[in-house]
Amino acid sequence: MIELIVDENCLVPEIRRGQSQISVVIGVIHDFDNILDLCSGVLTNEELALVHKLWADDNFPRTFTREGAALIIRARD
């Protein structure tokens, strides 16, 4: 599973990898160019395409969950 986390406290974007989950963490000041810079060479093209859908595709089914200062965006099952 891949999730996009927009965290109000994040100053430097990062990728967190778990056994079954990849989290792309960005701040509210970042844009998709920052995501591309972060993910280029780290994520596969398919993974990066999913991150782009989470970020920008209004027709892609997503869930939005608020946890503290973070908004977590995931693909809807």
C-alpha positions as protocol buffer text, in pm:
chain_id: "A"
residue {
  index: 1
  type: MET
  ca { x: 0 y: 0 z: 0 }
}
residue {
  index: 2
  type: ILE
  ca { x: 111 y: 354 z: -77 }
}
residue {
  index: 3
  type: GLU
  ca { x: -10 y: 658 z: 111 }
}
residue {
  index: 4
  type: LEU
  ca { x: 55 y: 1027 z: 73 }
}
residue {
  index: 5
  type: ILE
  ca { x: 87 y: 1218 z: 399 }
}
residue {
  index: 6
  type: VAL
  ca { x: 64 y: 1596 z: 397 }
}
residue {
  index: 7
  type: ASP
  ca { x: 199 y: 1704 z: 734 }
}
residue {
  index: 8
  type: GLU
  ca { x: 185 y: 2067 z: 846 }
}
residue {
  index: 9
  type: ASN
  ca { x: 510 y: 2014 z: 1043 }
}
residue {
  index: 10
  type: CYS
  ca { x: 712 y: 1855 z: 760 }
}
residue {
  index: 11
  type: LEU
  ca { x: 992 y: 2076 z: 632 }
}
residue {
  index: 12
  type: VAL
  ca { x: 1185 y: 1812 z: 436 }
}
residue {
  index: 13
  type: PRO
  ca { x: 993 y: 1553 z: 229 }
}
residue {
  index: 14
  type: GLU
  ca { x: 1070 y: 1190 z: 304 }
}
residue {
  index: 15
  type: ILE
  ca { x: 980 y: 834 z: 209 }
}
residue {
  index: 16
  type: ARG
  ca { x: 907 y: 582 z: 482 }
}
residue {
  index: 17
  type: ARG
  ca { x: 909 y: 214 z: 391 }
}
residue {
  index: 18
  type: GLY
  ca { x: 751 y: -60 z: 595 }
}
residue {
  index: 19
  type: GLN
  ca { x: 705 y: -424 z: 505 }
}
residue {
  index: 20
  type: SER
  ca { x: 376 y: -366 z: 327 }
}
residue {
  index: 21
  type: GLN
  ca { x: 348 y: 12 z: 317 }
}
residue {
  index: 22
  type: ILE
  ca { x: 520 y: 309 z: 156 }
}
residue {
  index: 23
  type: SER
  ca { x: 450 y: 654 z: 295 }
}
residue {
  index: 24
  type: VAL
  ca { x: 543 y: 965 z: 100 }
}
residue {
  index: 25
  type: VAL
  ca { x: 551 y: 1249 z: 352 }
}
residue {
  index: 26
  type: ILE
  ca { x: 542 y: 1611 z: 239 }
}
residue {
  index: 27
  type: GLY
  ca { x: 462 y: 1947 z: 393 }
}
residue {
  index: 28
  type: VAL
  ca { x: 198 y: 2197 z: 289 }
}
residue {
  index: 29
  type: ILE
  ca { x: 468 y: 2407 z: 118 }
}
residue {
  index: 30
  type: HIS
  ca { x: 567 y: 2125 z: -119 }
}
residue {
  index: 31
  type: ASP
  ca { x: 431 y: 2053 z: -465 }
}
residue {
  index: 32
  type: PHE
  ca { x: 442 y: 1759 z: -705 }
}
residue {
  index: 33
  type: ASP
  ca { x: 787 y: 1861 z: -832 }
}
residue {
  index: 34
  type: ASN
  ca { x: 916 y: 1805 z: -476 }
}
residue {
  index: 35
  type: ILE
  ca { x: 748 y: 1462 z: -476 }
}
residue {
  index: 36
  type: LEU
  ca { x: 913 y: 1375 z: -809 }
}
residue {
  index: 37
  type: ASP
  ca { x: 1254 y: 1483 z: -680 }
}
residue {
  index: 38
  type: LEU
  ca { x: 1206 y: 1270 z: -369 }
}
residue {
  index: 39
  type: CYS
  ca { x: 1069 y: 960 z: -541 }
}
residue {
  index: 40
  type: SER
  ca { x: 1276 y: 954 z: -859 }
}
residue {
  index: 41
  type: GLY
  ca { x: 1488 y: 642 z: -860 }
}
residue {
  index: 42
  type: VAL
  ca { x: 1333 y: 520 z: -534 }
}
residue {
  index: 43
  type: LEU
  ca { x: 981 y: 425 z: -640 }
}
residue {
  index: 44
  type: THR
  ca { x: 886 y: 228 z: -948 }
}
residue {
  index: 45
  type: ASN
  ca { x: 695 y: 397 z: -1229 }
}
residue {
  index: 46
  type: GLU
  ca { x: 376 y: 219 z: -1113 }
}
residue {
  index: 47
  type: GLU
  ca { x: 425 y: 338 z: -755 }
}
residue {
  index: 48
  type: LEU
  ca { x: 494 y: 691 z: -872 }
}
residue {
  index: 49
  type: ALA
  ca { x: 181 y: 683 z: -1091 }
}
residue {
  index: 50
  type: LEU
  ca { x: -25 y: 586 z: -785 }
}
residue {
  index: 51
  type: VAL
  ca { x: 126 y: 873 z: -583 }
}
residue {
  index: 52
  type: HIS
  ca { x: 31 y: 1109 z: -866 }
}
residue {
  index: 53
  type: LYS
  ca { x: -327 y: 978 z: -862 }
}
residue {
  index: 54
  type: LEU
  ca { x: -343 y: 1029 z: -486 }
}
residue {
  index: 55
  type: TRP
  ca { x: -211 y: 1382 z: -532 }
}
residue {
  index: 56
  type: ALA
  ca { x: -405 y: 1507 z: -832 }
}
residue {
  index: 57
  type: ASP
  ca { x: -669 y: 1278 z: -983 }
}
residue {
  index: 58
  type: ASP
  ca { x: -1009 y: 1401 z: -865 }
}
residue {
  index: 59
  type: ASN
  ca { x: -1176 y: 1092 z: -1014 }
}
residue {
  index: 60
  type: PHE
  ca { x: -950 y: 842 z: -836 }
}
residue {
  index: 61
  type: PRO
  ca { x: -1127 y: 690 z: -534 }
}
residue {
  index: 62
  type: ARG
  ca { x: -941 y: 803 z: -221 }
}
residue {
  index: 63
  type: THR
  ca { x: -987 y: 826 z: 151 }
}
residue {
  index: 64
  type: PHE
  ca { x: -876 y: 1125 z: 355 }
}
residue {
  index: 65
  type: THR
  ca { x: -793 y: 1077 z: 722 }
}
residue {
  index: 66
  type: ARG
  ca { x: -684 y: 1350 z: 960 }
}
residue {
  index: 67
  type: GLU
  ca { x: -430 y: 1251 z: 1229 }
}
residue {
  index: 68
  type: GLY
  ca { x: -310 y: 1551 z: 1426 }
}
residue {
  index: 69
  type: ALA
  ca { x: -130 y: 1787 z: 1190 }
}
residue {
  index: 70
  type: ALA
  ca { x: -128 y: 1533 z: 907 }
}
residue {
  index: 71
  type: LEU
  ca { x: -374 y: 1454 z: 629 }
}
residue {
  index: 72
  type: ILE
  ca { x: -332 y: 1094 z: 512 }
}
residue {
  index: 73
  type: ILE
  ca { x: -448 y: 1016 z: 159 }
}
residue {
  index: 74
  type: ARG
  ca { x: -494 y: 652 z: 59 }
}
residue {
  index: 75
  type: ALA
  ca { x: -652 y: 467 z: -231 }
}
residue {
  index: 76
  type: ARG
  ca { x: -999 y: 347 z: -140 }
}
residue {
  index: 77
  type: ASP
  ca { x: -1026 y: -33 z: -127 }
}
